[in-house]
Amino acid sequence: MDGKHPFRIPTRMQLLVQNRPLKRGSVDDCLVAHLELAAQRKTVPRKAMHVRRAHNAAFLFAGDLLILAALVQLAALPAVVALACLTGFAIRGLYPGWGLDRRAELSRQLGTLLAVFGLWVLFAAPNVATVAFTLPSVLLLLPIARRAVKRVLLASGLFGMPIAIYGAGSDGRRLLELLRSHADIGFIPVGFLDDHPAYWGAHVLGLPVLGDTNVVLTQAWVGVLAMPDVEQGFRQYLLEGPLSCYPHAYDLSDGDEPLRTLQDASCRSLMERLAGRILQKTGS
């Protein structure tokens, strides 16, 4: 992906703390700022996220359904087996599968298909020729269909979750590059937030810097703290303040436990891998 992104950036941004002290890191200062923030807090709307999740899940489900329905009609694949595959995919979190890279997707698809076809062979004793044709077909066609659907959604700007990156320094930039090179996982950066005034209004690697770290981007559903060297007191303020307003928030700065997650386990596993790469590059 280039520097463009599909999410429109609003001209008005929500400043949660107008007069945070210039000197950072003081526990007292962070406490005062946190109290100001708590009095004015407005969380990011979740309705749009749920609508996008349902939309993406429906398109990916339709792609899988089309392939399996064709095999039901053309290759005598039992409808109950096709239904079991779709159910297994849903249980394994493949709809919409945000946060899963291609390897994780293929692993979950393969595991589900082998389990379903194994039970089919064990309990229904189907014709060997039917199994020999349908299993390789689904193993080949389902990943192709999923990739094609994702490409269409990405091209139309309708796939994934927009994220705000807190910190436009080296770690934030590495995270941006990683997310752009793995666009099909569904994390779409929409803006940086950084306390350095020289960055405000500028673009870093093509991504706009939309204000300081007191800003909450209401068009983003994920907030990522990418400032490993920030003082512990100020980090806590950010995590309990602006970042807590997002449905999902992550801290890439912890060495032992690099991420704090709110809910999505698949998002956590992805961000852990990205954080590991960032920390490895930082240490090298």
N, C-alpha and C positions, 0 to 999 in steps of 0.2 A: 504494500500500500504506500501511496505517497503522502504528502503532508495534509491532504484534504481529508475531511471526515464527514460522515453523513448527518451528524446532529447539529442543528442550528444553535448558535450561541446567543442567548438573549442579551440585549444591551444593558438591562438593569440587573444587578447582582445583589444578592441579599447579604449585607454586612451585619454580622451578628454582634460584634463588639466594636464600637466606634473609636474608643480611646484606650486601647490596650497599652500598658507602659512600654516604652521603647526598650528598656533593659529587660531582657528575657532571662528565664531560668530561676528567678526568685520564687520560692514557694508561696510567699504572701501575694506577690503579684499575680501568679497563676490562680490562686484561690479567688482573688477579687475578680479577675477576668472570667473565671468559671461561674461565679455567682451572677455576674452581669449577663453572661450567655444563657444561663438557666432561666433567667427572668424573661428572655426574649426568644426562646427557642421555638423554631418552627421546623418540623421535620420535613424531609423530602417526601413528596407524594408517592405513594406506593401503587396507586391504581394503574398508572401507565406501565409500570414494570410487570404487573400481573397480566395486563392485556397483551404486552409484547411477548411474555412467556407463553401464553396460550396461543398466540398467533404463530410463533416459531414452532411450537410443538405440533400444531395442526398441520403445518406445511411439511415438516419432516415425517410425521405419521402418514400423511397422504402419499409421500414418495415411497415409503416402505410398503404401504398397502397396495399401491399400484403394481409393484414388482411381485408381491406375493399373490395378488389376485390373478395376475397373468399366469403364474405357475400353477395356480389352482385350475385355471381353464385349459392351459396348454400342456401341462406335464402331470396331471392327475395328482397334484399335491393336495392332500385332504385339507378342507377348510379349517378343521379343528387344529391342525398343525400350524397353519398360517396364523390363526388367532392366538395360539400359544406363543408363537414367536413375537407377535406384536405386544402381547401382554408382558413377556419377559423383557423386551426392550424398554417398556415403560417402567417396569420395576427397577431395572438397572440404571435409570436416570438418563436415558438417551433422548427423551423428549422434554425440553429442547436440547439438553446436553451441554449447556453453557459451562465453560471451564474445562472441558475435555479436549485434549489434543487428539490427533489422528490415531496415535498408538493406543490411547485409552479407549477411544471409540471402537477400534477394531477388536481390541481385547474383549470388550463387553459384548459386542455383536457375536464374535466367534464363540465365546463361552455360552451365550444364550442359545445359539443355533445348535451347537453340539449337544447341549443338555436336552433340548426339545427333540431333536432328531434321534438321540439315543433312547429317549423314552418311547418314541414312535416305533423304533425298531424292536425294542424290548417287549412292548405290550401289544402292538398291532401286527407284527411280523409282515411288513409290507413287501411288495415285489422288490427284489434287489436292484433291478434295472431302474425302477422309479427313484429309489433312494440315491443311486449312483448318478442320476442325472440332476435331480432337484437340489441336492446338497451343494455340489460345486456351483450350481447356478445362483443360489441365494448368497453363497459366500463371495461370489464375484459381483453380482448385480446390486446388492443392497449397499455396499460402500460407495459404489459409483453413483447410485441414485442420491444418497445422502450428500455427497460432495457437490453434485449438481444443484440440489435444492439450496444448499448453503451459498453457493456462488451467486445464485439468483437473488437470494435475500440480501447478501452483502452488497451486491451491485445496486440494489434499490435502497440501501441504507436501512434495512428493516431487521437486521439480525443482531442479537446480542444485547449486552448491557453497556450503556455509556458510563465511563469512570472518570473521576477527578483525581489527579495526581498531586499530592502535597509535597512540593519540593521540586524545583527545576534544575537542581544540581546534577552531578554526574550519575547518581543512582536513579533519579527520576528519568533522566534521559535514556539510561540503559533499559529501564522498564518500558519506556515508550517504544524503543526499538524492538524489544522482544515481543510486545503486544502487537505491533504492526506486522512483524514477521510471522505471527501466529494469529492472524485475523479470524480464522475460522473457529477459534475457541470461544469467541463471543464477548471479549472485553475490548470496547472501543473507546480510546481516550478522547475526551472532549476539551480538556484544558488543564493547564498547570495552575497551581496556587503557590506563591512564594513570597517571603517577606522582604526580598531585595527590591527596593524601589526601581532600580534600573531595568528590571524585567517587566514591570507592569506595562501592559499594552503592547509588548513585543511578542514575537513568535520564537519559540525554541524548537528547533527541528521541525518547523512548520506547525507547531501546536501553540495556540495563544496562551499567554499568561494573564489570567483574568482577575488578579488581585492578590491580596495577602492571605495568610492562612486562617484569618477569621471568616473568610467567605465560605458559604455553603452553596454549591452549584445545584440548584433545584432540578436541573435537567439531567443530573448524573445520579445513578443508583448505587454506585460503589465509590467509596473514598479510600485512597491508598496513601499511607504515610511512607514516603521514600526519603527520609532524612535521618540516616543512621547516627550522625554526630550531634544531633540536637540534645540539649540538656534534658535529663530525665523528668524534671518537673514540668517543663514545657511540653514534652512528649505526652505526659499524662494529661495535661490540659487539652491538647489537641484530640487525643483519643476519647476523652470523656466529654469534650465540648463539640467542636464542629464536626468531627468524624462520626460522633455518635448519632448525628442527625440523618445519616445515610442508612438505607436498609441493610447494606453490607459494608463493613469497614475492615481494613487490614493494616497491619504494621509490619513493614519489611525490615525493621531495624533490629529486632531481637535476634541474638545469636543462637541461644539454646532453643527457644520456641519462636521462630521467626515471624509467625503470624498470629493475630488474634482474629477469630472469625465469629460472626454473629449466627449464621445459620447454615449456609450452603456447603455441604461437605465436598462436593465436586469442585466448587470454586476454591475451597481451601487447598485441595490437593494440587491444583494447577498453580496457585499462587505460591505454594511452598516450593515447587520446582523452579519457578521464576525467581523467587527470593534466593534460593540456593545458588542459582547462576550469578545473580547480582553480587552476593556475598563472596562467592569464589573469585569473581573478577576484581572485587574491591581488595581482597586479600592478596591477590597476585601482583 
